[in-house]
Amino acid sequence: MAALLPLHIYMRELEKLLAEEIERLKDNLSLGHLETHAEYKYQAGKVAGLRAAQDCLVEADRICRERL
């Protein structure tokens, strides 16, 4: 079984992955790589969902820091 990583390392990597995926999706949206309006809406929804996940990470971090 793999050793557990310190939480701050995990959080930082997750934040980076979310940001990278958001940028990739935004590039697809802005460069016109999507052929239908449905595809555009789906990709825009994914961006919104990932941003909501980022907000949850920030809030979880704030709550944890308050408890220390």
C-alpha positions in Angstrom: 0.0 0.0 0.0 1.3 3.4 -0.9 2.3 5.9 1.9 -0.2 8.7 2.5 0.9 12.1 1.1 0.7 15.2 3.3 -2.7 16.8 2.6 -1.2 20.1 1.3 0.7 18.3 -1.4 -2.4 16.4 -2.5 -4.5 19.6 -2.5 -1.9 21.6 -4.5 -1.7 18.8 -7.2 -5.5 18.6 -7.4 -5.8 22.4 -7.8 -3.2 22.3 -10.6 -5.0 19.4 -12.4 -8.4 21.3 -12.1 -6.8 24.5 -13.4 -5.2 22.7 -16.4 -8.4 20.9 -17.3 -10.3 24.2 -17.2 -7.8 25.9 -19.5 -7.9 22.9 -21.9 -11.7 23.1 -22.1 -11.7 26.9 -22.4 -9.3 26.6 -25.3 -11.7 24.2 -27.0 -14.5 26.6 -26.5 -12.6 29.7 -27.7 -10.9 28.1 -30.7 -14.2 26.8 -32.2 -13.3 23.1 -32.0 -16.9 22.2 -31.1 -19.2 21.4 -34.0 -22.7 21.7 -32.3 -24.3 24.0 -29.8 -24.9 20.9 -27.6 -21.2 20.2 -27.5 -20.5 23.8 -26.6 -23.1 23.7 -23.8 -21.6 20.5 -22.5 -18.1 21.8 -22.4 -19.2 25.1 -20.8 -21.0 23.0 -18.2 -17.9 21.0 -17.5 -15.9 24.3 -17.0 -18.6 25.5 -14.6 -18.5 22.2 -12.7 -14.7 22.2 -12.3 -14.8 25.8 -11.1 -17.4 24.8 -8.5 -15.0 22.0 -7.4 -12.2 24.6 -7.1 -14.5 26.7 -4.9 -15.3 23.7 -2.7 -11.5 23.0 -2.3 -11.0 26.6 -1.2 -13.9 26.4 1.3 -12.7 23.0 2.7 -9.2 24.5 3.2 -10.7 27.5 5.0 -12.8 25.3 7.3 -9.8 23.1 8.1 -7.6 26.0 8.9 -10.2 27.5 11.2 -10.3 24.3 13.2 -6.5 24.3 13.8 
